[in-house]
């Protein structure tokens, strides 16, 4: 018979049985198997779960003949703790049915993940009423404090449902951003982007939106700071470049960094101060492309020569270089290039393991000498680093486009 007991459960961002005390939840979360046992029953609460299924999903390859007894002991410990802590609401939460365990279907459950999903479905019904829709999305965002069951995130029975709720969340927040941009509410767009990126820092869409929105708000320093942060994060943690759409924002950031000056003396002094650094010029690849095109146009007029070189860094060991380690190596390679080249040369990181260079040289032989010198210098300064540096060098073709 159905009772009036309501079991309040948190699954998003953490796992908690909210009717119980903090000490009881610490007891549940302290044991990985105990926590996963309760989590599994909650995620499958619409049906009885056979003992064999629980053992397979909780123990996997580690299961033994003793796993069945351990499962029964786990339930006994749970019930004893409920009784000791006098948690009346949880007394009958797990029932036994013919070789199965099940979350008691006669109890009422208030589960944050299910509430979140219902709000998102409800919001879509009011998409043509932006204010009401945004209010519902706001409530949904408040519930979504993180991905589903983070401590069990790698379990194969959690992954599909975690991705399911994550996709609902990302879609909902994209919809909210769209509606907010329609009403020019840029400040709230930033808040939503921060909320999402606190949960999924690698999401390309929201990284783009927060940088672009900072620019819309005139907060150019924050835009540049976030751009540099996400660029380094992708290189160091994932070993990949950020999306081209985000990279294209760099030129916009740089152009807005400078205030408009009408005094030529002020402009010239600013340019002279910025050109005082020694060594080659290091820049983002977006800037490198612009310099390349400019130099190609100049070559057509001047008749001079220029070469582009591409350096490839590969591991000589059997294992691939970890992204964090590769990022450190690439910084050292670029530093050696900068010190070895002249101020008129240009350097940029093209990909996680490639560096591109522009070299104003008379001929390819001189270019080869320069590149060989860079490699020798690196190997001399870092003799214990197991990498192989190769390069290719080609002449830059003059731009004859009228």
C-alpha positions in Angstrom: 0.0 0.0 0.0 1.3 3.4 -0.9 2.4 5.6 2.0 2.9 9.4 2.4 6.6 9.0 2.9 8.7 11.0 0.4 12.3 10.0 -0.1 14.3 13.0 -1.2 17.3 12.0 -3.4 20.1 14.0 -5.0 21.9 12.5 -8.0 23.2 15.6 -9.8 26.7 16.8 -8.7 26.7 14.4 -5.8 24.8 11.4 -4.3 22.8 12.0 -1.2 19.8 10.6 0.6 18.5 13.9 1.9 16.1 12.5 4.5 19.2 11.1 6.3 21.8 12.9 8.4 25.2 14.0 7.1 26.8 11.2 9.1 24.6 8.6 7.5 25.5 9.9 4.0 29.1 9.8 4.9 28.7 6.2 5.9 27.0 5.4 2.5 29.6 7.3 0.4 32.6 5.9 2.4 32.1 2.4 0.9 32.3 2.4 -2.9 30.3 -0.8 -3.2 27.6 0.4 -0.8 27.2 3.7 -2.6 27.0 2.0 -6.0 24.6 -0.6 -4.7 22.1 2.1 -3.7 22.7 4.2 -6.8 22.1 1.2 -9.1 18.8 0.5 -7.4 17.7 4.1 -7.7 18.6 4.3 -11.4 16.6 1.1 -12.0 13.8 1.7 -9.5 11.0 0.8 -11.9 11.9 -2.9 -11.8 13.3 -5.7 -9.5 17.0 -6.1 -10.0 18.3 -9.7 -9.9 21.2 -10.5 -7.6 23.3 -11.7 -10.5 22.9 -8.4 -12.3 23.9 -6.4 -9.3 27.0 -8.6 -8.7 28.0 -8.3 -12.4 27.7 -4.5 -12.4 29.2 -3.9 -8.9 32.1 -6.4 -9.0 32.6 -7.0 -12.7 35.8 -9.0 -13.3 36.5 -8.9 -9.6 33.4 -11.0 -8.7 34.0 -14.2 -6.8 32.0 -17.0 -5.1 31.8 -14.7 -2.1 30.2 -11.8 -3.9 26.7 -13.0 -3.3 27.3 -13.1 0.4 28.9 -9.7 0.3 25.9 -8.3 -1.4 23.6 -9.6 1.3 25.9 -8.3 4.0 25.9 -4.9 2.4 22.1 -4.7 2.6 22.2 -5.9 6.2 24.7 -3.1 7.1 22.5 -0.5 5.3 19.4 -1.6 7.2 21.3 -1.7 10.5 22.6 1.8 10.0 19.1 3.1 9.1 17.8 1.6 12.3 20.7 2.9 14.4 20.2 6.4 13.0 16.4 6.2 13.4 15.7 7.3 9.8 12.1 6.3 9.6 11.7 7.3 5.9 14.4 4.8 4.8 13.2 1.8 6.9 11.5 0.1 3.9 13.3 1.7 1.0 14.8 -1.6 -0.2 12.7 -4.7 -0.6 13.5 -8.3 -1.6 11.6 -10.2 -4.3 12.5 -13.7 -5.4 16.2 -13.3 -5.9 16.0 -9.6 -6.6 16.3 -6.3 -4.8 14.2 -3.3 -5.6 13.6 0.3 -4.5 10.2 0.1 -2.7 7.6 1.1 -5.4 5.1 2.0 -2.7 7.2 4.9 -1.5 7.2 8.4 -3.0 10.4 9.7 -4.5 11.6 13.2 -5.1 14.6 12.9 -7.3 16.5 16.0 -8.6 17.4 14.5 -12.0 13.8 13.6 -12.8 12.6 17.1 -11.6 15.3 18.7 -13.8 14.2 16.7 -16.9 10.5 17.7 -16.3 11.4 21.4 -16.1 13.4 21.2 -19.4 10.5 19.5 -21.1 8.1 22.1 -19.7 10.4 25.0 -20.8 10.3 23.9 -24.5 6.5 24.2 -24.4 6.9 27.9 -23.7 9.7 28.7 -26.1 7.5 31.2 -27.9 7.0 33.0 -24.5 10.6 33.9 -23.7 10.2 35.3 -20.2 8.3 32.3 -19.0 10.6 29.9 -20.8 13.7 31.6 -19.3 12.2 31.5 -15.8 11.8 27.7 -16.1 15.3 27.2 -17.5 16.6 29.2 -14.5 14.9 26.8 -12.1 16.3 23.8 -14.1 19.9 25.3 -14.0 19.6 25.7 -10.2 18.8 22.0 -9.8 21.6 20.9 -12.2 24.6 21.2 -9.8 26.8 18.8 -11.7 26.8 15.7 -13.9 25.0 12.5 -12.7 26.6 10.5 -9.9 30.2 12.0 -10.3 31.8 9.4 -8.0 30.5 6.6 -10.2 30.9 8.5 -13.5 33.1 5.7 -15.2 30.7 2.9 -14.4 29.2 1.5 -17.7 25.7 1.6 -16.2 26.0 5.3 -15.3 27.6 6.6 -18.5 24.5 6.4 -20.8 22.3 8.1 -18.2 24.9 10.7 -17.4 25.2 11.6 -21.0 21.4 11.7 -21.3 21.0 14.3 -18.6 24.1 16.2 -19.7 22.7 16.5 -23.2 19.4 17.8 -21.8 21.3 20.3 -19.7 23.5 21.6 -22.6 20.5 21.8 -25.0 18.5 23.7 -22.4 21.3 26.2 -21.7 21.9 26.7 -25.4 18.2 27.5 -25.8 18.5 29.9 -22.8 21.5 31.7 -24.4 19.6 32.1 -27.7 16.7 33.7 -25.9 18.9 35.9 -23.8 20.8 37.1 -26.8 17.5 38.0 -28.5 16.8 40.4 -25.6 20.5 41.6 -25.4 20.8 40.3 -21.8 24.6 39.7 -22.1 25.3 39.7 -18.4 23.0 36.7 -17.9 24.6 34.9 -20.9 27.9 35.2 -19.1 26.4 33.7 -15.9 25.0 30.7 -17.9 28.3 30.2 -19.7 30.2 30.2 -16.4 27.6 27.7 -14.9 28.1 25.3 -17.8 31.9 25.6 -17.9 32.2 24.9 -14.2 30.7 21.5 -15.1 32.2 21.0 -18.5 35.2 23.3 -19.1 35.9 21.8 -22.6 32.5 22.7 -24.2 33.4 24.6 -27.4 30.0 26.3 -27.8 30.0 27.9 -24.3 33.7 28.8 -24.5 33.0 30.7 -27.7 29.9 32.4 -26.3 31.6 33.6 -23.1 34.5 35.1 -25.0 32.2 36.7 -27.6 29.9 38.0 -24.9 32.7 39.6 -23.0 33.6 41.5 -26.2 30.0 42.6 -26.6 30.1 43.9 -23.0 33.4 45.7 -23.7 35.2 43.5 -21.1 38.1 42.9 -23.5 40.7 41.9 -20.9 38.4 39.2 -19.6 37.9 37.9 -23.1 41.6 37.7 -23.7 42.2 36.1 -20.3 39.6 33.4 -21.0 40.9 32.9 -24.6 44.5 32.3 -23.2 43.1 30.0 -20.5 41.1 27.8 -22.8 43.9 27.6 -25.4 46.4 26.4 -22.8 43.9 24.0 -21.3 43.2 22.3 -24.6 46.9 22.0 -25.4 48.0 20.8 -21.9 45.1 18.5 -21.0 43.8 17.3 -24.4 46.7 17.8 -26.7 44.5 19.4 -29.3 43.8 22.9 -30.7 40.7 24.8 -29.8 38.0 25.1 -32.4 38.8 27.3 -35.3 35.7 29.5 -34.6 37.2 30.3 -31.2 40.7 30.9 -32.7 39.1 33.4 -35.1 38.0 35.5 -32.1 41.6 36.3 -31.3 41.9 38.9 -34.0 38.7 40.5 -32.8 40.1 40.6 -29.2 43.4 42.2 -30.3 41.7 44.8 -32.5 39.5 45.9 -29.6 42.3 45.9 -27.0 43.6 49.2 -28.4 41.7 52.4 -27.8 41.4 54.7 -30.8 44.1 57.3 -30.8 44.2 60.4 -33.1 47.7 61.7 -32.1 50.3 60.1 -34.4 53.0 60.6 -31.8 51.1 58.6 -29.2 50.4 55.8 -31.7 54.1 55.7 -32.8 55.5 55.6 -29.3 53.1 52.8 -28.4 54.3 50.8 -31.4 57.9 51.5 -30.7 57.5 50.3 -27.1 55.8 47.1 -28.2 58.6 46.3 -30.7 61.4 46.5 -28.1 61.5 42.8 -27.3 64.5 40.8 -28.5 64.4 37.6 -30.5 61.8 36.4 -33.0 58.1 37.4 -32.8 55.9 34.8 -31.2 52.2 35.0 -32.0 48.9 33.1 -32.2 48.4 31.2 -35.5 45.6 33.6 -36.5 48.1 36.5 -36.4 50.7 34.3 -38.1 48.3 33.8 -41.1 47.8 37.6 -41.4 51.5 38.2 -41.3 52.0 35.4 -43.9 49.5 37.0 -46.3 51.0 40.5 -45.8 54.6 39.2 -46.5 53.4 37.3 -49.6 51.9 40.5 -51.0 55.1 42.4 -50.2 57.2 39.8 -52.0 55.3 40.4 -55.2 56.2 44.1 -55.1 59.8 43.8 -53.7 61.0 40.7 -55.5 62.5 39.4 -52.2 62.5 35.9 -50.8 61.0 34.3 -47.7 60.7 30.8 -46.5 58.2 29.0 -44.3 59.4 26.1 -42.1 57.3 23.5 -40.2 58.8 21.7 -37.3 57.4 18.4 -36.2 58.0 17.0 -32.7 57.6 13.3 -32.2 58.4 10.9 -29.3 61.2 8.4 -29.8 59.9 6.3 -27.0 57.3 3.6 -27.5 54.6 5.5 -25.7 53.0 8.7 -27.0 53.9 11.9 -25.1 51.2 12.9 -22.6 49.5 16.2 -23.4 50.8 18.0 -20.3 54.4 16.8 -21.1 54.1 17.7 -24.8 52.9 21.2 -23.9 56.0 21.7 -21.7 58.3 20.4 -24.5 56.6 22.7 -27.1 57.2 25.7 -24.9 60.9 24.9 -24.6 61.1 24.4 -28.4 59.5 27.7 -29.1 61.8 29.4 -26.6 64.9 28.0 -28.3 63.5 29.2 -31.7 62.9 32.6 -30.3 66.4 32.9 -28.9 68.0 31.5 -32.1 66.2 33.6 -34.6 66.2 37.3 -35.6 63.7 39.9 -34.7 62.2 39.8 -38.2 61.4 36.1 -38.0 57.9 34.9 -36.9 57.0 31.9 -34.8 53.6 30.3 -34.0 52.3 27.0 -32.7 50.3 25.4 -35.4 49.1 22.2 -33.7 49.9 20.3 -30.5 53.2 19.0 -31.9 54.0 21.5 -34.7 55.6 24.9 -34.9 55.5 27.1 -38.0 58.1 29.8 -38.8 58.5 32.6 -41.3 62.2 33.2 -42.2 63.3 36.0 -44.5 66.2 34.2 -46.1 68.2 34.6 -49.4 68.0 30.9 -50.2 66.8 27.5 -48.9 70.4 26.5 -47.9 70.5 29.3 -45.3 67.1 28.3 -44.1 68.3 24.7 -43.6 71.4 25.9 -41.7 69.1 28.0 -39.3 66.8 25.0 -38.7 69.6 22.6 -38.1 71.1 25.1 -35.6 67.8 25.3 -33.7 67.6 21.5 -33.4 71.2 21.2 -32.2 70.7 23.9 -29.6 67.6 22.2 -28.3 69.3 18.8 -28.0 72.3 20.4 -26.3 70.1 22.1 -23.7 67.6 19.2 -23.3 69.7 16.0 -23.9 67.5 13.7 -21.9 64.2 14.5 -23.6 63.3 11.6 -25.9 61.9 13.4 -28.9 62.8 13.6 -32.6 62.6 17.0 -34.3 62.2 17.1 -38.0 61.3 20.0 -40.3 60.3 20.9 -43.8 61.0 24.2 -45.5 59.4 25.8 -48.5 59.6 29.2 -50.3 56.7 31.5 -49.7 55.0 32.2 -53.1 54.4 35.9 -53.8 50.7 36.9 -53.8 49.9 38.1 -57.3 46.2 38.6 -56.6 45.3 42.1 -57.7 
